Amino acid sequence: MAFIILVTIILFLVLFGWTWSNMIGIEQNKKIAYIFISTIIMFCITFVIFTISKTGVKYENENMVVPIRNLLVSVFTAFNGYIVIQYIAKVLGKLNEEEIELSEAKRRIIKILVIFLVIAVIECWYLKHIQNGILGVYNLNR
């Protein structure tokens, strides 16, 4: 468990660094605000995806849900951030440097959000299978 937590922390640190470096020419306080707010939004979205995926998963004890949820939501928030947060940061950086027009930036952001919607559906299915797998291992070891 400690290894997974360490890997998750590293995933977030790399995500934050990558996002920071993609936001070319944007003020430091705006970068911090973007990273903080986008991570919270991504956490909420991932939490909803987990909650939907939990439907139909039979937990013997409701106390088991919390650690599994915390672990999976943390890991998948970082993964989802690699898809959405850093890409939007890159678009914002290019927009700030006037490499792209506002209409092109909007088109790119909409495109990545549509792609993320498809990924979220797949992720929901995947999280359900992970939960069932964890419970299967738990039941074998009892």
LOFISE-20556 format. One record per residue (C-alpha): residue number from 1; residue in three letters; chain; z, x, y. Coordinates in Angstrom, 2 decimals, m for minus. Each point is the difference from the previous one (the first is absolute). Example, Ala and Ser with C-alpha at 12.3 -4.5 7.8 and 13.67 -1.06 7.14 Angstrom:
REM LOFISE-20556
(1,ALA,A,(7.80,12.30,m4.50))
(2,SER,A,(m0.66,1.37,3.44))
***
This chain:
REM LOFISE-20556
(1,MET,A,(0.00,0.00,0.00))
(2,ALA,A,(0.84,2.83,2.40))
(3,PHE,A,(m3.44,1.50,m0.64))
(4,ILE,A,(m1.72,m3.27,0.93))
(5,ILE,A,(2.06,m0.27,3.19))
(6,LEU,A,(m0.90,3.59,0.92))
(7,VAL,A,(m3.71,m0.65,m0.63))
(8,THR,A,(0.18,m3.18,2.09))
(9,ILE,A,(1.59,1.90,2.91))
(10,ILE,A,(m2.75,2.62,m0.24))
(11,LEU,A,(m2.64,m2.75,m0.07))
(12,PHE,A,(1.41,m1.47,3.22))
(13,LEU,A,(0.26,3.39,1.72))
(14,VAL,A,(m3.63,0.78,m0.83))
(15,LEU,A,(m1.04,m3.49,1.14))
(16,PHE,A,(1.82,0.42,3.32))
(17,GLY,A,(m1.47,3.47,0.55))
(18,TRP,A,(m3.50,m1.12,m0.87))
(19,THR,A,(0.29,m3.05,2.23))
(20,TRP,A,(1.36,2.14,2.85))
(21,SER,A,(m2.88,2.46,m0.24))
(22,ASN,A,(m2.59,m2.79,m0.11))
(23,MET,A,(1.18,m1.42,3.32))
(24,ILE,A,(m1.85,2.52,2.13))
(25,GLY,A,(0.79,m0.06,3.71))
(26,ILE,A,(2.58,m2.79,m0.25))
(27,GLU,A,(3.39,0.47,1.66))
(28,GLN,A,(2.90,1.08,m2.20))
(29,ASN,A,(2.13,m3.10,0.65))
(30,LYS,A,(m2.94,m2.28,m0.87))
(31,LYS,A,(m0.55,1.93,m3.23))
(32,ILE,A,(3.66,m0.42,m0.94))
(33,ALA,A,(m0.12,m3.71,0.82))
(34,TYR,A,(m3.20,m0.48,m2.01))
(35,ILE,A,(1.38,1.82,m3.04))
(36,PHE,A,(3.30,m1.90,0.14))
(37,ILE,A,(m1.49,m3.46,0.56))
(38,SER,A,(m2.88,0.41,m2.45))
(39,THR,A,(2.37,1.24,m2.72))
(40,ILE,A,(2.28,m3.02,0.50))
(41,ILE,A,(m3.01,m2.35,m0.14))
(42,MET,A,(m1.28,1.74,m3.14))
(43,PHE,A,(3.46,m0.26,m1.56))
(44,CYS,A,(0.07,m3.76,0.69))
(45,ILE,A,(m3.49,m0.47,m1.47))
(46,THR,A,(0.91,2.02,m3.07))
(47,PHE,A,(3.22,m1.99,m0.38))
(48,VAL,A,(m2.01,m3.23,0.01))
(49,ILE,A,(m2.41,1.44,m2.57))
(50,PHE,A,(2.96,0.95,m2.22))
(51,THR,A,(1.57,m3.44,0.41))
(52,ILE,A,(m3.24,m1.68,m1.05))
(53,SER,A,(m0.38,2.39,m2.95))
(54,LYS,A,(3.57,m0.74,m1.13))
(55,THR,A,(m0.99,m3.59,m0.75))
(56,GLY,A,(0.01,m0.44,m3.75))
(57,VAL,A,(1.85,3.24,m0.73))
(58,LYS,A,(3.12,m0.84,m1.98))
(59,TYR,A,(2.95,2.09,1.11))
(60,GLU,A,(3.00,m0.33,m2.30))
(61,ASN,A,(2.34,0.76,2.85))
(62,GLU,A,(m0.78,m0.57,3.69))
(63,ASN,A,(1.88,3.23,0.79))
(64,MET,A,(m2.90,1.88,m1.60))
(65,VAL,A,(m2.46,m1.32,2.58))
(66,VAL,A,(1.46,1.86,3.00))
(67,PRO,A,(m0.38,3.62,m1.20))
(68,ILE,A,(m3.43,m0.68,m1.50))
(69,ARG,A,(m1.12,m1.76,3.18))
(70,ASN,A,(1.33,2.76,2.25))
(71,LEU,A,(m1.74,2.70,m2.02))
(72,LEU,A,(m3.36,m1.75,m0.33))
(73,VAL,A,(m0.13,m1.27,3.58))
(74,SER,A,(0.83,3.47,1.34))
(75,VAL,A,(m2.63,1.77,m2.08))
(76,PHE,A,(m2.70,m2.59,0.64))
(77,THR,A,(0.76,m0.17,3.73))
(78,ALA,A,(m0.90,3.69,0.15))
(79,PHE,A,(m3.16,m0.51,m2.09))
(80,ASN,A,(m1.07,m2.95,2.12))
(81,GLY,A,(0.66,2.07,3.10))
(82,TYR,A,(m2.45,2.62,m1.23))
(83,ILE,A,(m2.65,m2.71,m0.16))
(84,VAL,A,(0.71,m1.87,3.24))
(85,ILE,A,(2.37,1.78,2.40))
(86,GLN,A,(m1.69,3.37,0.11))
(87,TYR,A,(m3.51,m1.51,0.12))
(88,ILE,A,(0.84,m2.22,2.96))
(89,ALA,A,(1.66,3.01,1.67))
(90,LYS,A,(m3.23,1.92,m0.43))
(91,VAL,A,(m1.99,m2.87,1.54))
(92,LEU,A,(2.46,m0.17,2.91))
(93,GLY,A,(m0.30,3.77,0.49))
(94,LYS,A,(m3.80,m0.20,0.09))
(95,LEU,A,(0.18,m2.96,2.38))
(96,ASN,A,(2.36,1.94,2.26))
(97,GLU,A,(m2.35,3.01,m0.01))
(98,GLU,A,(m2.89,m2.39,0.76))
(99,GLU,A,(m1.84,1.05,m3.16))
(100,ILE,A,(m0.47,m3.67,m0.90))
(101,GLU,A,(m0.27,m3.24,1.97))
(102,LEU,A,(2.62,m2.76,m0.11))
(103,SER,A,(m2.36,m2.29,m1.95))
(104,GLU,A,(m0.51,2.72,m2.64))
(105,ALA,A,(3.76,0.57,m0.21))
(106,LYS,A,(0.58,m3.73,m0.56))
(107,ARG,A,(m2.71,m0.06,m2.68))
(108,ARG,A,(1.57,2.96,m1.81))
(109,ILE,A,(3.50,m1.48,0.15))
(110,ILE,A,(m1.20,m3.35,m1.32))
(111,LYS,A,(m1.86,1.80,m2.79))
(112,ILE,A,(3.10,1.93,m1.12))
(113,LEU,A,(2.14,m3.17,0.15))
(114,VAL,A,(m2.47,m1.84,m2.24))
(115,ILE,A,(0.01,2.93,m2.41))
(116,PHE,A,(3.79,0.00,0.07))
(117,LEU,A,(0.07,m3.72,m0.78))
(118,VAL,A,(m1.98,0.67,m3.19))
(119,ILE,A,(2.30,2.91,m0.82))
(120,ALA,A,(3.06,m2.22,0.61))
(121,VAL,A,(m1.22,m2.50,m2.59))
(122,ILE,A,(m0.49,2.80,m2.54))
(123,GLU,A,(3.37,1.49,0.98))
(124,CYS,A,(1.72,m3.33,m0.60))
(125,TRP,A,(m1.36,m0.08,m3.55))
(126,TYR,A,(0.91,3.67,m0.51))
(127,LEU,A,(3.58,m0.48,1.26))
(128,LYS,A,(0.47,m2.89,m2.43))
(129,HIS,A,(m1.03,2.27,m2.88))
(130,ILE,A,(2.26,2.82,1.21))
(131,GLN,A,(2.97,m2.36,0.12))
(132,ASN,A,(m0.74,m1.30,m3.50))
(133,GLY,A,(m0.34,3.60,m1.21))
(134,ILE,A,(3.32,1.01,1.53))
(135,LEU,A,(1.70,m3.01,m1.57))
(136,GLY,A,(m1.64,0.80,m3.34))
(137,VAL,A,(1.37,3.55,0.05))
(138,TYR,A,(3.41,m1.33,1.05))
(139,ASN,A,(0.06,m2.47,m2.89))
(140,LEU,A,(m1.02,2.71,m2.50))
(141,ASN,A,(2.80,2.31,1.16))
(142,ARG,A,(2.72,m2.64,m0.20))
***
